[in-house]
Amino acid sequence: MSGRLAGKVCVITGTGGSIGQATAWLFAKEGAHVVGCDIDPSAAEATLAEVRSKGGSMVSMHPCDLTNPESCRELVDLAIRSHGRIDVLYNNAAMAYFAPFSSMPDSVWHSTINEELHLVFNLTRAAWEYLSRQGGSVISTASTAGWIGHA
């Protein structure tokens, strides 16, 4: 790899899932110091072990509930304690709930908004002070359901 992220500190959420795991490994392979998190401790630990076994730099916070602003601050604190700054925030974590629109319970709607939007807001706000100092970047992923819809 080209080392395009050499020395960059990259916070990646949802590192226990397939996309987060692949992102953590690719960023580390490009030279980044990865700070990961996931709500699933065993999945997060597996990613942490894999990245480190391949020579990558990674620390992880798990379990990490990003719907809780305090957990977001703790993740940011881990990045700052470990590396002194944040260059990239990669918002990948999400929970998927699917139901036909006409029969979707209010509780499912509220969970979707909380776990798809609020967690991105909570973590981006917690990291903003450090990102803005570095001229950092925020990357937020979304599913194809945002384009296609499933009514």
Buried (B, 14 or more C-beta within 10 A) or exposed (E): EEEEBEEBBBBBBBBBBEBBBEBBBBBBBBBBBBBBBBBBBEBBBBBBEBBBEEEBBBBBBBEBBBBEBEBBBBBBEBBBEBBEBBBBBBBBBBEEBEEEEEEBEEEEEEBBEEBBEBBBEBBBEBBBEBBEEEEBEBEEBEEEEEEEEEE
